[in-house]
């Protein structure tokens, strides 16, 4: 299987002549990889929001303690 450049930034595999089940397997693999990448990106965003919320909570608690609560 060779790689044919269709776009200077993106490389696409040349799937001509491959059995249909192999093409389907490659397609499904790429779909799963994209889904995993998006899931990881979403988890990273959630983690950053959770860290920010924890930091805000610590600042609020420190302020309340300074105010005598």
C-alpha positions in Angstrom: 0.0 0.0 0.0 1.5 3.3 -1.0 0.7 6.8 0.0 -0.5 9.3 -2.6 -0.4 13.0 -1.9 -3.8 14.6 -2.6 -3.1 17.6 -0.4 0.3 18.9 0.5 -0.5 18.7 4.3 -2.5 15.5 4.4 -1.4 12.1 3.2 -4.0 9.5 2.1 -3.3 5.8 1.6 -3.7 4.5 -1.9 -6.3 1.8 -1.2 -6.9 0.9 -4.9 -6.7 -2.8 -5.4 -7.1 -3.8 -1.7 -9.8 -6.2 -0.7 -13.1 -4.6 0.4 -12.8 -6.1 3.9 -9.4 -4.5 4.3 -10.7 -1.1 3.2 -13.5 -1.4 5.7 -11.1 -2.4 8.4 -8.9 0.6 7.7 -11.8 3.0 7.6 -13.2 1.7 10.9 -9.7 1.9 12.5 -9.4 5.6 11.4 -12.9 6.4 12.7 -12.0 4.9 16.1 -8.7 6.7 16.2 -10.5 10.0 15.5 -13.1 9.3 18.2 -10.5 8.4 20.7 -8.6 11.6 19.9 -11.8 13.7 20.4 -12.5 11.9 23.6 -9.0 12.6 24.9 -9.3 16.3 23.9 -12.7 16.5 25.8 -11.2 14.8 28.9 -8.3 17.3 28.8 -10.8 20.2 28.7 -12.8 18.8 31.6 -9.6 18.3 33.6 -8.6 21.9 33.0 -12.0 23.1 34.1 -11.9 20.9 37.2 -8.4 22.3 38.1 -9.7 25.8 37.6 -12.7 25.1 39.8 -10.5 23.6 42.5 -8.2 26.6 42.5 -11.2 29.0 42.7 -12.5 27.0 45.6 -9.2 27.2 47.4 -9.1 31.0 46.9 -12.6 31.4 48.1 -11.9 29.3 51.2 -8.7 31.3 52.0 -10.7 34.5 51.6 -13.4 33.2 53.9 -10.8 32.2 56.5 -9.2 35.7 56.3 -12.7 37.3 56.8 -13.2 35.2 60.0 -15.6 32.6 58.8 
